[in-house]
Amino acid sequence: MKDALHNIEPGPSASHYDLAIVGAGIVGLATAREFLLRQPALHVIVLEKEAAIASQQSGHNSGVIHSGIYYAPGSLKARACVEGQQAMLAFCREQGIPFELCGKVIVALDESELPRLEDLYQRGIKNSVQGLEFIGPERLRELEPYAAGIKAIHSPNTGIIDYVQVAQAYAREVREHGGEIVTGCEVTALTTRDAQTVLGIRQTGVVTLETEIHARYVITCGGLQSDKLSRMSGKECCPGLRSRGLRALADKPRRPVGGIELRRLLENGRSILAGGAGRDVPRLHQGGICQRSAALPT
């Protein structure tokens, strides 16, 4: 796995590429993989400013394989979620990536929450989410003994996964199909010259090197840095809404936590993440976007 995570090349092997992708998170790696599968002759490079792939959002999320309950029926998000879930499961089975369709329950604590629960159920049905059902307190206690509520939606096909392992599998396939992935390589400029995009890059390691490469096409997959990359290329865009999330790790949970998302970790099957709390921030600093907090009291 180490080779998939860390840069095994000193830097870009060439000065000119057909396609440069900025960002080696799960979106950037999936994009590179898809282009190489469709057009194997392309000379593709993926540039990542961090020392390892999937270091930011792709490695700091809830690790849920969503079934498609929440999105507006008929929307692109809804279609992408439902179809993407099946594509993700097929890829994981093919690659031997562990996952678990453990299901989840969305619980209404009192009658005031029943209209919202009904709305979510109808959204799921319209989005063709399989297996959804309303359950009462008795069935809820069978599924989650520590959950309290008057009614719930049971989604049996919601799952959990480690998306870093998915990113690692994408990276392996990118390299197997001739693509390059260079980590510790930050894009500092995007300009146009002679019908090509010139990318200024800064490589950090034992020494810091600044140079440039040329690409016929550039796709930026910079996550929370997307607006920065857009302005770098001379295009103004609306800044994305950022939210600093809070999730706490509970290794030995013994008491229920109300009004918050609880998710079991796939890595050991016992620890849980409690989260969903967050606050909007105007601009994130250059450091990591998320860290695990101290354990919850148990």
C-alpha positions in Angstrom: 0.0 0.0 0.0 2.9 2.3 0.7 3.7 2.8 -3.0 0.1 3.7 -3.7 0.2 6.4 -1.0 3.6 8.0 -1.5 5.3 9.5 -4.4 7.8 7.0 -5.9 9.0 9.5 -8.6 11.3 12.5 -8.1 8.9 14.7 -10.0 7.2 14.9 -13.4 9.0 12.7 -15.9 8.3 15.1 -18.8 7.6 18.7 -19.5 4.6 18.2 -21.8 1.4 16.2 -21.1 -1.9 15.7 -22.8 -3.8 16.0 -19.5 -2.8 17.4 -16.1 -5.2 16.8 -13.2 -4.7 19.0 -10.1 -5.6 17.1 -6.9 -5.0 13.4 -6.0 -8.1 13.0 -3.9 -10.7 10.4 -4.8 -12.3 12.7 -7.5 -9.0 13.5 -9.2 -7.8 9.9 -9.2 -11.1 8.6 -10.5 -11.0 11.2 -13.3 -7.5 10.2 -14.3 -8.4 6.5 -14.2 -11.5 7.1 -16.4 -9.6 9.0 -19.0 -6.9 6.4 -19.2 -9.4 3.6 -19.5 -11.2 5.4 -22.4 -8.1 6.7 -24.1 -5.0 4.6 -23.1 -2.6 6.6 -25.3 -3.1 9.8 -23.3 -0.1 11.1 -21.4 -1.6 11.9 -18.0 -0.2 13.4 -14.8 -1.9 14.0 -11.5 -0.4 16.6 -9.2 -0.9 16.6 -5.4 0.4 19.2 -3.0 0.3 17.0 0.0 2.8 14.2 0.8 0.2 11.5 0.3 -2.9 11.0 -1.8 -6.4 11.3 -0.2 -4.9 13.4 2.6 -7.7 16.0 2.8 -11.5 15.5 2.3 -11.1 12.0 0.8 -9.4 10.8 3.9 -11.5 12.8 6.4 -15.1 12.0 5.9 -17.8 9.8 7.4 -17.0 6.8 5.2 -20.6 6.2 4.4 -21.8 4.5 1.1 -25.0 6.5 0.8 -28.1 5.0 -0.8 -29.7 8.2 -2.1 -32.4 9.2 0.4 -31.6 12.8 0.9 -31.4 14.4 -2.5 -34.3 16.0 -4.5 -36.0 13.5 -6.7 -34.9 13.7 -10.4 -31.8 15.8 -9.5 -28.4 15.0 -10.8 -27.2 14.4 -7.2 -29.9 11.8 -6.7 -29.2 10.0 -9.9 -25.4 10.1 -9.3 -25.8 8.8 -5.7 -28.1 5.9 -6.6 -26.1 4.8 -9.7 -22.8 5.6 -8.0 -23.5 3.4 -5.1 -23.9 0.4 -7.4 -20.8 1.3 -9.4 -18.8 1.7 -6.1 -19.9 -1.7 -4.8 -19.0 -3.4 -8.1 -15.5 -1.7 -8.0 -14.9 -2.8 -4.4 -15.9 -6.4 -5.1 -13.6 -6.4 -8.2 -10.7 -4.9 -6.2 -11.2 -6.8 -2.9 -11.8 -3.6 -1.0 -13.7 -4.3 2.3 -17.1 -2.7 2.8 -20.2 -3.6 4.8 -23.8 -2.9 4.0 -24.7 -2.6 7.6 -27.8 -0.4 7.0 -28.9 2.6 9.0 -31.9 4.0 10.7 -33.1 7.6 10.6 -35.0 8.2 13.8 -37.9 10.6 14.7 -37.7 11.3 18.4 -41.2 12.8 18.7 -44.2 13.7 16.6 -42.8 17.1 15.5 -40.2 15.2 13.4 -42.6 12.9 11.7 -43.4 15.2 8.7 -39.7 15.5 7.9 -39.3 11.7 8.2 -42.2 11.2 5.8 -40.6 13.6 3.4 -37.3 11.7 3.5 -39.0 8.4 2.9 -40.9 9.7 -0.1 -37.6 11.1 -1.5 -36.0 7.8 -1.2 -38.9 6.0 -2.9 -38.9 8.4 -5.8 -35.1 8.0 -6.1 -35.6 4.2 -6.4 -33.7 3.5 -3.2 -34.1 -0.2 -2.6 -35.4 -1.8 0.7 -36.6 1.3 2.5 -39.3 0.7 5.1 -40.9 2.5 8.1 -40.3 0.8 11.4 -41.8 1.2 14.9 -40.1 1.3 18.3 -40.0 -2.5 18.6 -38.1 -3.1 15.3 -35.9 -0.1 16.0 -34.8 -1.6 19.3 -34.0 -4.9 17.5 -31.8 -3.1 15.0 -30.3 -0.5 17.4 -30.9 -1.4 21.1 -29.7 2.0 22.3 -31.8 4.1 19.9 -34.9 5.9 21.2 -37.7 7.1 18.9 -41.3 6.8 18.0 -40.7 5.9 14.3 -37.8 5.4 12.0 -36.8 4.8 8.4 -34.6 1.6 7.9 -32.3 1.8 4.9 -30.7 -1.7 4.8 -28.4 -0.9 1.8 -26.5 2.0 3.3 -22.9 0.9 3.9 -19.6 1.8 5.4 -16.2 1.9 3.8 -12.7 3.3 4.0 -12.5 5.7 1.0 -8.7 6.0 1.4 -8.5 2.3 0.2 -10.7 3.2 -2.8 -8.3 6.1 -3.6 -5.3 3.8 -3.3 -7.0 1.3 -5.8 -7.6 4.2 -8.2 -4.0 5.3 -7.9 -2.7 1.8 -8.7 -4.8 1.6 -11.8 -3.7 5.0 -12.9 -0.1 4.0 -12.7 -0.8 0.6 -14.3 -2.2 2.4 -17.3 0.8 4.6 -17.7 -0.3 7.7 -15.7 1.9 9.6 -13.3 1.0 10.7 -9.8 3.4 13.2 -8.2 2.8 14.1 -4.5 4.4 17.0 -2.7 3.9 19.0 -5.8 1.8 22.2 -5.4 0.4 24.1 -8.4 1.3 27.8 -8.0 0.3 29.2 -11.3 -2.0 28.5 -14.3 -1.5 30.5 -17.4 -2.0 30.0 -21.2 0.8 30.0 -23.7 0.7 28.9 -27.3 -2.7 27.2 -26.9 -1.5 25.1 -24.0 -1.8 25.6 -20.2 1.4 26.2 -18.3 1.4 25.0 -14.7 3.8 26.5 -12.3 4.7 23.9 -9.7 6.6 23.8 -6.5 8.0 20.5 -5.3 8.8 20.1 -1.7 11.1 17.5 -0.2 14.7 17.5 0.9 14.9 20.6 -1.2 12.3 22.9 -2.8 12.2 23.1 -6.5 10.1 25.4 -8.7 9.5 24.6 -12.3 6.7 24.4 -14.9 5.0 21.8 -17.1 2.8 22.2 -20.1 -0.6 20.4 -20.8 -3.1 20.5 -23.6 -5.9 20.1 -21.1 -6.1 20.7 -17.3 -8.8 19.5 -14.9 -8.7 20.9 -11.4 -10.0 18.6 -8.6 -8.8 20.7 -5.7 -11.7 20.2 -3.3 -11.8 23.2 -0.9 -9.1 24.9 -2.9 -11.2 24.9 -6.1 -12.0 28.6 -5.9 -8.3 29.4 -5.4 -7.3 27.4 -8.5 -10.1 29.0 -10.5 -8.8 32.5 -9.7 -5.3 31.4 -10.4 -6.4 30.6 -14.0 -8.0 34.0 -14.3 -11.6 32.9 -13.8 -13.7 34.3 -11.0 -16.1 32.0 -9.3 -18.4 32.0 -6.3 -16.5 30.8 -3.2 -17.8 27.6 -1.9 -19.5 27.3 1.5 -17.0 25.8 3.9 -17.9 24.1 7.1 -15.4 22.9 9.7 -16.7 19.5 10.9 -16.5 17.9 14.3 -16.4 14.2 14.8 -15.4 12.5 17.9 -14.1 9.0 18.3 -15.6 6.7 20.9 -13.7 3.5 21.4 -16.1 2.0 24.0 -19.5 3.6 23.7 -21.8 2.6 26.6 -24.5 5.2 26.5 -26.7 6.7 23.7 -26.0 10.1 22.2 -29.1 12.0 21.1 -29.6 14.2 18.1 -26.4 13.4 16.3 -25.1 10.9 13.6 -23.4 7.8 15.0 -21.4 5.6 12.6 -19.5 2.4 13.3 -15.9 2.3 12.0 -15.2 -0.4 9.4 -11.6 -0.8 10.6 -12.4 -2.6 13.9 -16.2 -2.9 14.0 -16.4 -1.6 17.6 -15.4 2.1 17.6 -17.9 4.7 16.5 -17.7 8.2 15.1 -20.2 10.7 16.6 -20.6 13.8 14.4 -22.4 16.0 12.1 -21.7 19.2 14.2 -19.9 21.9 12.3 -19.5 25.6 11.8 -19.1 27.7 8.6 -15.7 29.2 8.2 -14.7 31.9 5.6 -11.4 30.3 4.5 -9.6 27.3 5.7 -5.9 27.6 6.5 -3.2 25.7 4.7 -3.1 22.9 7.2 -5.3 19.8 7.3 -9.0 20.3 7.2 -10.0 17.7 9.8 -8.5 15.9 12.7 -10.0 13.3 15.0 -10.8 14.8 18.4 -10.5 13.3 21.8 -12.6 10.3 22.6 -16.1 10.8 23.9 -16.7 10.1 27.6 -17.9 6.5 28.0 
